[in-house]
């Protein structure tokens, strides 16, 4: 996955509370195992409403989504994170998240930031005014051109993974030398386990 250090620019001022994963991506889009193309189904029911923020040209290309409390509740579908990523979202700002959604977001390279409702309300104002928002993961701050500065907490391991673009596969491959060493030792000490497993062309 792509690393995140800073995410800056216009944010989508959504702000709705209790948005579940079925709203983020409806179940009819779950027939695929591909991560590509799901952005077309993201927030489908909301995008059917004329004048919705997701289809507003003012927010086209936004990488930041400002949401409400309890974002990502509902089912555990990882497709919700895939849909957001395919939509171009790299960071979400909200007062709280479903634990499963938050974990899925990080595993797919999306930064879920928790901020108090007062901070979210202020950032919604800034976004609706057409002003940019800057997120710095290294310093764990969200800032605006109006000198607003909001600090956020993040688990150190999650921060490490996002800063370095490490998903679960990449984390495992970081230990490939130790894994290979173990496999070599096991094959030597318990050769009977691998006897007859050779594949011949």
N, C-alpha and C positions, 0 to 999 in steps of 0.2 A: 504494500500500500504506500501511497505518497506521504512523506513526512509533513508535519505541520509545525511551523515556527511562528508565523504571523498570518492573520487573516484580516484583510482590510477592505473597506468599500461600503457601498450602499447595502443596508440590511432590509430584509423583508419584514415589515411591521405587522405580524400576524396576531400574536397576543392571546389567542383563544385558549381557554382552560380545558383540561380533561380530554385532550385530543388523543384518541386511542389509535392503535396500529392499523385498525380497519379503515380509519379515516386517512391515515398517512398513505396506505396502499391497500385498496379493497381486495378481498379474497380472490376475486376472479383473476387477479394478476399473479397469483401464487403458483400457477401451473408451470412456470419456468424455473430452471435452476441457474439461469444466467443472471448476472448482475447488471447486464446492459439492457437498456430500453425501458426499465421500470419507472424512470422519471416521467414518462408519458402518463402513467397512471397515478402518480403522486397527487394526493389531495383531490382526487377526481370529483368527488361529490361537492367539494367547495368550489372547484373551478367551473362547475356548471352554473354557478351564480354569477350573474353579470356584474362586472366591476370588482371582482375578487382581486386580492393583492398578488396572487401567484401569476396572473396573466397581465398584470399592469406593466406596461412598457417601462415605467419609471424604475421598476425593480428587476428588470431583465438582467440576467447574469449575476445576480446577488449570490454570494457564498455564505452569507450569514442569515439565519432565521431567528427572529425573536418570537418566542412562544409563551404560553401561559403555564400555570401550575399543572403538575401531573402529566407532563407531555410524554407520549409513548406508552401510556397505560394499555391494558388489554392483553392480547395474545403475545406470545414470545417470538413471533415471526421475524426472522432476520431480514426479510424482504423490505421491512420498513426502513432500515438503515440503508439498504441497497438503493431503494427508491430515492431517498434524500440525496445520497451521493450522486446518483445519476442525474438528479435535478440540478446538481452543482453545489449543494450545500456542504460546507466543510466545518461549520461551527453552528451550534444552537445555543441560544441564551434563554433560560427559563428559571423559575423559582424552584422547580423540582421535576424529577423524572421517574418513570418506572425503572427499577434497578436493572431489569433484563434489557430494556431498551438502551439504557446508558452503557451497559457492557457491550451490547452489539454495536453501538455507535463507535466506541473506541476501537473495537476489533476491526472496524471497516474504515478507520481514518477520519472519523468525525469527532470533533471536540464538543462534548456536552458541558456547558458552563452553568453552574448554579449561582444565581444572584438573588438578593432580596427583591420583593415585589416593587419596592420604591425605586430600585435601580432599573428594573425592567420597565416600569412606567416611564422613567426618564429616557431610556434608550428608545422606547417606542416613539416618544415625542421627536427625538433627534432623527430617527429614520423617516418618520412621516414628513419632516421638514426637508427631506432630501439630502441630509448631511451624512457624511461617512462615519463609520465606527471602526476602530482599530483594536484588534485583539492580539496581544503578545503572550504567547504561551510560556516563553522563557521567564518573563517577569510576573506572569499570572495576573495581568491587568487588562481591563477594557477601558478605552479612552475615547473621547470625542473632541471635535474642534473647539468645544466650549469649555475646555479644561475639566470636564467630568472625568473622574478616575475611579474605577471600581476594581477592587482586588477580588480574586476568586481562589478558592482552594481546589486542589486536584490531587488525587492519589499519586505518590511519586512514581510508582511502577507504570501507571497509565500515562503519566507525563513522559516518562522515558520512551515508552512505545510510540507515542504520537510524534515526539520530537525526532525520533530516528526511523519512523516509518516501519515499525516492526509489528507484523501480525503474528498469529500463533505459529505459522509455518516458519517465518523468518526467525522467531525466537528459538525454535527447535534447531534450525540450521546453524545458529550461533554455537551450538554444542556438538557440531558434526564430528569434530576430532575426538571428543570424549566418547561419543556414540560409536564411532568406528573402532576406537581402542577397545571398548567393551566387547563389541562383536568379534573382534580378532581373538581376544582372550577367551571368550566363550567357545568359539569354534575350536580353539586349541585344547581347552580343558574338557570339552564335551563334544568331541568330534562325531560321536554317534548321532547327534542331533541333525547334522548336515549330510550324513551319508545317504547317498542315493537321491539327493535333491538337485544334482547337477542337470542342467538342461543342455542337450546336445542338438546341434543344428542338423 
